[in-house]
Amino acid sequence: MTAINHLQVYKFGGASVKDAAAIRNLRRIVETTAPGQPLLIVVSAMGKTTNALEEIFDLAHRGHDYEAPLGALHDFHAATAAALAPGAPDAGPLLATLGALREQLAEVSADNYDRQYDQIVSYGELLATQVVAAALGAHWLDCRPLVRTDRTWREGRVDWATTRAAVAAALPPLLARGPVVTQGFLGGTAGGLTTTLGREGSDYSAAIFAYCLGAEAVTIWKDVAGLLSADPKIFPDAVRYPEISYQETIEMAYYGASVIHPKTLKPLAERGIPLRVKSFVDPAADGTLIHDCQHPALAPAFIRKTGQCLLSFESKDFAFISEENLEVIFGALAQARLKINLMQNSAISFSVCTDFSERRVQQLLALLGGQFRTHYNADLTLFTIKNYDAASIARLTTGRELLLEQRTRSTFQFVCR
């Protein structure tokens, strides 16, 4: 591992680069909080660009016309770049990337949805980083030859040895000359194809680079005051955790807390690299420090995941659900790429709560239909209360129809309509 003294890794998400004003604010943060320090800046797609690219790709995949949303995407990025450099914007690299996107869309077919998804949706980060790098006068770096993954499309698994070697060779000489801007969310295969690291995976990208370079700290810049006990848009009385341990944060992220990507903490914890969550609206505020620490009992954390599906499997011959049955069900879930958020079994049935995807659920039903009776409910919500007490359970469950509930020593979860 190559360590760079006092290296900071900053990650800016979509909200912090959503338009020209936001990028100017990013520039002020960089200039005032890390002057003269080695700085790697990991950037997500601008605003709702990933959603727009998903819509464009879906249209192309189904053979429908996508010119209107593609034109809007083109105009948005070009206008943002022009607003940041009104004198003589260098539109060449940006236009070349937009042209490459158009060419790849023309080649989209009805085959291999996930592989093609990664090739198209990745353009959000490529475009955003070009705009931000130009605004900062920083070096633009394509992360895809460095962050090596396997061919697990839409959730690439990192080849750590190859990635460490590539990052250690490429980054130190660039960082010695000034800030470097690169993409979050993206990786690449040995064959040169683009992969993505999972939705909201830019946090994970920042951790990968920090791990490989022995960074002093990682800072994630958000539109909230730090790591909160709940989404303040849903729970106005949410409180900020001034500091919190890696373990507590990993569990919250696993259950769906939206501030941190679930895979982010492990590489940082292994190297003892602290993670700060700070507000780009108020950069001087304390935020939250996530590190190896002990702290008293925390306020209950409320985590809400919408778009859930509750699937139940029953053996057709009324036999008990055995380990052999579970092996078949888990294998089918893995093949359909459906992640389990909650599971529970009874004598003759087994139920799981997953993120809903009509295409993936139908694939699962086809795989298991011959052996199990399967039924499901969609459009559900999964609530998790970490560090629950009686009052917090009553607050969320009163007046709701609970389809499934489960509790451990510190966590209470339930699925409802």
N, C-alpha and C positions, 0 to 999 in steps of 0.2 A: 504494500500500500504506500502511495506517495502522499505525504501530508504537506499541506501548504500553510505556513504560519498565519494564524488569524483569519483564515478563509471563512467568509460568510456565504451561506446559500439562502437566497430569497426566492420565495415562490409567490407569484401573483396570479390569482384566478381570474375567471372571466369577468366578474363584476369590476375588478380593479383595472381592466383594460377595455372597458365596454365602449369607449368613445375617445375622442381627442382630449377632452377635459380630464378624463380618468388617467390617460397616459401621461399627461403633463403632471398630474399629481404623483404618479409613480416616479417620474423623473425627480421631483422635489424630494420624495422619500429617499431615493438612492443618494442624492447629493448631500442630504443633511444627516443621514444615519450611518452611512458607511464611507465617508470621505477618505480616500487614500488606501482603503483596505482591499485586499483581493476579494472579488465579488462575482459569484455565479448567479445569474437571474434565470429562473425557470418560469416560463409563461404558458398559460392556458389559452385556448381559443377565445376570441373577443365576444363578450356578451353571450348572446344566444346562437352563436355561429354553429356550434356542434349540433344543436337541434335543427338548424336550417340545413346543414349538410346531410343529416339523417333523412330529412324530408326529400331532399334532392336525390340522394342515393336510392331511396325507396321508389321514387318515381321512375328513375332510370332502370332499376332492377325489374320493375313491372312493365317496362316498355312504354311508359307514359312521357308526355312532354314535361320537361323540367326547366325550360328556358326562362320563364318568369322569375322563379326563386333564385336561379343561378345568376341572372342579371342583377337582381337586388343585392345578392351577396357581393358581386363584383363592384357594384357602385358604392356599397357601404365601405369596403376596405379602401378603395381608391379615394373616396372622399375623406376618410379619416387620415390617410397618409398625407393628402394635400393640406388638410387643416393643421397638421403638425409641422409642415414645412412649406408655408405659403409662398416663399420666395422662388425656389426652383426644386420642387420635390423630385427625387430620383425614383421614378415609377417603374424603371426597367425590371428589377428583380421581382417586384410584386406582380407586375403584369405577366412576367414569364411564368410565375407560379400559378396564377389564375388560368393561363393558357394550358399549362400542364394538367390542371384539374379538368378543364373542358375535354382534353384529349382522353384522359382516363375514363371520364363518364361515357364517352362514345364507345368505349370497349366493354362496358358493363353488360353482362349477360344474365340469364336466369339461373346460372350455376353458382355454387359455393358462395352463398350469401355472406357468411361471416368473413371469409378472406377478402372479398371485394369491399365489404364494409370498411375494413381497416385501411385499405388503399385510398378510399375516398374521404372518409371522415377525418383522417389525419391532416388534411389540408387546413383545417381550422388553426391548428397550432403553427404550421409552417407560415401561414399568412400573418398571424398575430406577431410572431417573433420577428418577422421582417420589419413590420411597422414599428415595433418597440425598439429594436436595435438601431434603426435609423433615427428615431427620436432621441435616443441616448448617445448616439455616436459611438456605440459599442460594437464589439465583434459579434457577428451572427454565426452560430454553430449549429449544424445539422446533427442532432443527437442519434439518429437512426443507425449510423455505422458504429456507434460506441456502445449503446445499450442493446446488447445482443440477447435475443429471446428465442424460444422455440417457436413452432408454428401453431400454437394455441391461439387462434384468432380471437380477438376482442378481449383476451386476458392472457397476454404473453407471459410465459414463465422465464424469469431472467437467468441467463447463464452467467453466474457471478464471476467465475474465473476469467472468462473472456472479456466481460465488461470491465472488471477491475483493471486488466492490462491495457485495454483500449483507452479508458478514461485517464489512467495515470500517464500514458504516453502523450495524449493530445492536449489535455487541459493546462498543465503547469506553465508551459511557455506562453500560451494565450493569456492566462490570468495575470502573468507578470507584466503584460502590456496594458491592462485595463479591464473593465467589466466585460463579461461574456454573457450573451443572451442565448438561451437554448429552449427547446420545447419540453413541456411536460407531456405525459400521457402516451408518448410514442417510444417504440423500439424498432428493431429490425432483425430479420433472420440472416443466417449465413449466406443465403442466396440473394439477399438484397431486397426482399419484400418488406413492406411496412407492417408492423404489428401495433396494437394498442394494448395498454396495461389495465384496462377496466375503466368503466365510467368514473369520472372525477379522479383519474389516476395521476394527475400532475403532482400531488403531494408525494406520492410514492416515488416519482421521478426525482424530486428534490432529495429525498432520503437516499436513493441509489447513488447519486452524485456525491452527497455528503459522506456516505460510507466509503466510497472508493477513494476519496481525496482527504479523508481525515479532517473534515471541516470542524471549525470551532463551534458553530451553531447553525441551525436552520430556523428561518423565520417564515411563517405562513401569514400573508397579509390578507385579512378578511374584512367584510363589511360589518362585523360585530366586534364587541369589546374584548373578546378572548374566547376561551372555551367556556360555554355556558351550560347551565343545568338543563336547558331546553331551548327549543327554537323560540326566540322572543316574539315572532310573528304569531305564534299559536299560544304561547304562555307568556304574557307580558310581565309576569313576576319572576322570570328566569334570573338566576344569579350567576355571577362570574366566579370561576374557580381561580384564585390567584396563582396557585401551584397545584400540580397533580402528578401522580406517579405514572410511569410508563404503563404499568399493569392495568391501572384503572382506565386509562385512556384507550388502551388496546381493546378492553372489553366494551367500552362505550362505542368505539368505532365498529367493532364486530356486530353489535346489535343495531347499527344503522345511524349513529350520530353523524350528521352531515358535515361537521367541521373538519374532520380528519379522515382520509382514506384508510381503510382497515389495514393495509399492508405497510403503512408508513413507519410505524413505531418499531418494528422488529429490527431492521438494520441500524436504526439510531440507538436503540437500547444496547445492541451488541457492542457498539463502539463508545457508548456513554456520551453521545452527542445530544445536547439539550435541544428541545424544540420549543420555539416561542410562537404563540398565536397572538397576533396584534392587529389593531384596526388601522386600515389605510385611511379611514376618515379622521382618526385622531392618533397619529403615529407616536406622539409623546406619551400616550397613556400606557399603563403597565402591561396590559394584556394578561396572558397566562403562560407560565413556565412549566413545561412538561419535562421531567427528568427523574432520576433515581432518588426518590425521597420517601419519607414517612410523613403521614399527615393524619389528623383526627378524622373521624367519620365525616363523610361529605354529605351535603344536602342531596336529597333524592334527585336523580336525573331522569327526565321524561324524554323518551325517544319514540318517534312516530314514523312508521313506514307505510306509505299508501301503495296502491297498485299491487296488492297481495292476492295470492291464490291459495285456498285451502284444499288440498287433495287428500282423499281417503281411499285406501285399498283394502279390499276384503277378499279372502280366499273363496273361490267359487264352490268348494266342497265343504265349507264351514269348518275347515281345519284351523287349528291355532296358527297364528302368525309366528313362524319359527325363524331361526337364524338363517335357514336356507331361503325362506321367502324374502327376508330382509336383504340378503345378498343380491337377489334378483332385482328388487326394487331400487336399491342403491346403485346398482350397475346401470339400470335404465335411466335413473335421474342424472347420473354422470354422463351418459351418452347423449341425453337431451340437453345437457349443459344447464340444468336447473339447480340452483343453490338452495339448500335447506336453511331457512331462518328459524324454524321451530319444528320439533317433531314429537310425536306422542303415540304410544301403542296401547291397544287393549287386547283381549284374548284373540279376537278374530279380525281385527282391523289395525291398520297403521296409517297415521295421518301426518302430513307435512305441510308447512306453510312456506311458500316460495314467492319470489318476485314473479309477477304474471307476464308471460309471453304466450300469446295464442299459438304461434308457430311451434314453440318448444313444448307446450302442453299437449298439443295434438300429436307431436312425435312421441311423447311419453305414453299417451294412451294407446297408440298403435303398437308400441313395444310391449306393453303389459296387458293389453286387452284379452289375450288368449288365456291368461292365467288368473287374472284378478278382476273382480267387479270394481270399477273405479268411478268415482264421482267427484266433482269439484265445484267450488264457489269462487267467483272472481270479484274484482272491485272491492276487496276487503282492506282493512287497516290492521297492522300489527303494532301494538304498543308495548314498550318495554320500560319498566321502572327499575333503575339500578339504585341500590341502597334504599329499598322501599321501606315504608312504615304503613301502619293502618290508615293514616290520614291520606297518604298519597295514593293508596289503592282505591279508597273510597272516592277520591276526587276524580279519578279517571273511569272507574267502572260504573258509577251510579248512572242509571238511565240508559245504559248500553246493553245490547244483546251480545253476550259473549258466546262465540262458537267453540272456542278452545281456550283453556288457560293452563298456566304452569308456573310453579314457583320453586326457587332454590333458596339457599340461605340468604343471598343478597339480591336476587333478581326475580322480578315478577313480570310475566308476559301474558298477553292475551290477544286473541284475534277477534275482531268484531266487524259488523257491517258498517 
